[in-house]
């Protein structure tokens, strides 16, 4: 027999799927702005604000489900995790907006050395892959797929620290390029962390086990 709470959980799930896709495109827009001669700040701000609004809706709806239907333990686990995932998706938007702001303030990296642009592109692609993995894992509640984020997170961390090491060795980098690139890779590293948090939540939903994938 179908339970009344199921429709509420399905609604939360559908909202999270929309948030995931929007978060992906928000980060993608910020990355493109970094290396292309375009202004996407207003577009990114609108998407970021939409993600925050959707996260607030998930939280409100989650508390409503708890208050109205007295969910069992497995439902509470799902509801709690959905709230955390909504927050993580909203953080993607915030970091993308911060990235765009840095682009506006310092001119992005499009006029920086080729190795900087190449490194940011590679790190951005890896981070986007992590976002996509988190979305796909959420859609299927696939804990085994979610676990694959660990290696990707390690790779992004290595790319982040390798970039900082190389930047320190180079004395010919302009202040503008140095500040822009450091901020961008830092935001990407944080986005990757939140993608990992999402995968941890998915494993908790699917198995009831709390794991740390970082």
C-alpha positions as CSV (number, residue, x, y, z in Angstrom):
1,X,0.0,0.0,0.0
2,X,1.3,3.4,-0.9
3,X,1.9,5.7,2.0
4,X,0.9,9.4,2.0
5,X,4.4,10.4,2.9
6,X,5.8,8.9,-0.2
7,X,4.4,11.6,-2.5
8,X,6.1,14.2,-0.3
9,X,9.4,12.3,-0.5
10,X,9.1,12.1,-4.2
11,X,8.4,15.8,-4.4
12,X,11.6,16.5,-2.4
13,X,13.5,14.1,-4.7
14,X,12.2,15.8,-7.8
15,X,13.3,19.2,-6.5
16,X,16.8,18.0,-5.7
17,X,17.1,16.6,-9.2
18,X,16.3,20.0,-10.6
19,X,18.7,21.6,-8.2
20,X,21.4,19.3,-9.3
21,X,21.0,20.2,-12.9
22,X,20.8,23.9,-12.2
23,X,23.9,23.7,-9.9
24,X,25.8,21.9,-12.7
25,X,25.0,24.6,-15.2
26,X,25.8,27.4,-12.7
27,X,29.3,26.1,-12.2
28,X,29.7,25.5,-15.9
29,X,28.8,29.1,-16.6
30,X,31.3,30.4,-14.1
31,X,34.1,28.2,-15.6
32,X,33.3,29.4,-19.1
33,X,33.4,33.0,-17.9
34,X,36.9,32.4,-16.5
35,X,38.4,31.7,-19.8
36,X,36.2,33.4,-22.3
37,X,35.6,37.1,-22.9
38,X,32.1,37.2,-21.6
39,X,30.1,38.6,-18.6
40,X,27.9,36.0,-17.0
41,X,27.7,37.5,-13.5
42,X,24.0,38.4,-13.6
43,X,23.1,35.1,-15.1
44,X,25.1,33.2,-12.5
45,X,23.6,35.3,-9.7
46,X,20.1,34.5,-10.8
47,X,20.8,30.8,-10.8
48,X,22.6,31.0,-7.5
49,X,19.6,32.8,-5.9
50,X,17.2,30.2,-7.4
51,X,19.3,27.4,-5.8
52,X,19.1,29.1,-2.4
53,X,15.3,29.5,-2.8
54,X,14.9,25.8,-3.8
55,X,17.0,24.8,-0.8
56,X,14.8,26.8,1.5
57,X,11.7,25.1,0.0
58,X,13.3,21.6,0.6
59,X,13.9,22.5,4.2
60,X,10.4,23.9,4.7
61,X,8.8,20.9,3.0
62,X,11.0,18.5,5.0
63,X,9.9,19.9,8.3
64,X,6.3,19.8,7.1
65,X,6.6,16.1,6.4
66,X,8.1,15.4,9.8
67,X,5.3,17.4,11.5
68,X,2.4,15.9,9.6
69,X,3.3,12.2,9.0
70,X,5.6,11.1,11.9
71,X,8.0,9.3,9.5
72,X,9.7,6.1,10.5
73,X,13.5,5.9,10.9
74,X,14.3,5.2,7.3
75,X,12.1,8.1,6.2
76,X,13.8,10.4,8.7
77,X,17.2,9.4,7.4
78,X,16.1,10.3,3.8
79,X,14.6,13.6,4.8
80,X,17.7,14.6,6.8
81,X,19.9,13.7,3.9
82,X,17.8,15.5,1.4
83,X,18.1,18.7,3.5
84,X,21.9,18.3,3.6
85,X,22.0,17.7,-0.2
86,X,19.9,20.7,-0.9
87,X,22.3,22.8,1.1
88,X,25.3,21.4,-0.8
89,X,23.7,22.2,-4.1
90,X,23.1,25.7,-2.9
91,X,26.8,26.0,-2.0
92,X,27.7,25.1,-5.6
93,X,25.8,28.1,-6.7
94,X,27.4,30.3,-4.1
95,X,30.9,29.3,-5.0
96,X,30.1,29.7,-8.7
97,X,28.9,33.3,-7.9
98,X,32.1,33.9,-5.9
99,X,34.1,32.7,-8.9
100,X,32.2,35.0,-11.2
101,X,32.8,37.9,-8.8
102,X,36.5,37.2,-8.9
103,X,36.3,37.2,-12.7
104,X,34.7,40.6,-12.6
105,X,37.1,42.0,-10.1
106,X,40.3,40.7,-11.5
107,X,39.5,39.9,-15.1
108,X,39.5,36.2,-14.9
109,X,42.3,34.1,-16.3
110,X,41.7,34.5,-20.1
111,X,44.8,36.7,-20.4
112,X,47.0,34.6,-18.1
113,X,49.7,32.1,-19.0
114,X,48.6,29.1,-21.0
115,X,49.6,26.6,-18.3
116,X,47.3,28.4,-15.8
117,X,44.3,28.3,-18.2
118,X,45.0,24.6,-19.0
119,X,45.2,23.7,-15.3
120,X,42.0,25.5,-14.4
121,X,40.2,23.8,-17.3
122,X,41.4,20.4,-16.3
123,X,40.5,20.9,-12.7
124,X,37.1,22.4,-13.7
125,X,36.3,19.4,-15.9
126,X,37.2,17.0,-13.1
127,X,35.0,19.0,-10.7
128,X,32.1,19.0,-13.1
129,X,32.5,15.2,-13.4
130,X,32.1,15.0,-9.6
131,X,29.0,17.1,-9.7
132,X,27.6,14.8,-12.4
133,X,28.5,11.7,-10.4
134,X,26.7,13.1,-7.4
135,X,23.6,13.9,-9.4
136,X,23.5,10.4,-11.0
137,X,24.1,8.7,-7.6
138,X,21.2,10.7,-6.2
139,X,18.9,9.8,-9.0
140,X,19.4,6.1,-8.4
141,X,20.4,6.1,-4.7
142,X,23.3,4.1,-5.9
143,X,25.8,3.8,-3.0
144,X,28.4,1.9,-5.1
145,X,28.4,4.7,-7.7
146,X,28.6,7.3,-5.0
147,X,31.8,5.7,-3.6
148,X,33.6,6.3,-6.8
149,X,33.8,10.0,-5.9
150,X,36.6,9.3,-3.5
151,X,39.3,8.9,-6.1
152,X,38.0,11.9,-8.0
153,X,38.1,14.0,-4.9
154,X,41.7,12.9,-4.3
155,X,42.6,13.9,-7.8
156,X,41.0,17.4,-7.4
157,X,42.9,17.9,-4.2
158,X,46.2,17.0,-5.8
159,X,45.5,19.3,-8.7
160,X,44.8,22.1,-6.3
161,X,48.0,21.7,-4.3
162,X,50.1,21.0,-7.4
163,X,48.8,24.3,-8.8
164,X,49.8,26.2,-5.7
165,X,53.2,24.6,-5.7
166,X,53.8,25.6,-9.3
167,X,52.5,29.1,-8.7
168,X,55.0,29.6,-5.9
169,X,57.9,28.5,-8.1
170,X,57.0,31.1,-10.8
171,X,58.1,34.7,-10.2
172,X,56.8,36.0,-13.5
173,X,53.1,35.7,-12.8
174,X,51.2,39.0,-12.6
175,X,49.4,39.8,-9.3
176,X,46.1,39.9,-11.2
177,X,46.6,36.4,-12.6
178,X,47.9,35.0,-9.4
179,X,44.9,36.3,-7.3
180,X,42.3,35.3,-10.0
181,X,43.7,31.8,-10.4
182,X,44.2,31.0,-6.7
183,X,40.6,32.1,-6.0
184,X,39.2,30.0,-8.8
185,X,41.0,26.8,-7.9
186,X,40.1,27.2,-4.3
187,X,36.4,27.6,-5.2
188,X,36.7,24.5,-7.4
189,X,38.3,22.5,-4.5
190,X,35.4,23.5,-2.2
191,X,32.8,22.5,-4.8
192,X,34.5,19.2,-5.1
193,X,34.3,18.8,-1.3
194,X,30.5,19.4,-1.4
195,X,30.0,16.9,-4.2
196,X,31.7,14.4,-1.9
197,X,29.4,15.4,1.0
198,X,26.4,14.7,-1.3
199,X,27.8,11.2,-2.1
200,X,28.3,10.5,1.6
201,X,24.6,11.5,2.2
202,X,23.5,9.2,-0.6
203,X,25.4,6.2,1.0
204,X,23.7,7.1,4.3
205,X,20.2,7.0,2.6
206,X,20.9,3.7,0.8
207,X,22.7,1.8,3.6
208,X,22.1,3.7,6.8
209,X,25.9,3.9,7.3
210,X,27.7,7.1,7.9
211,X,30.9,7.2,5.9
212,X,33.6,9.7,5.1
213,X,34.8,9.6,1.6
214,X,37.4,12.4,1.9
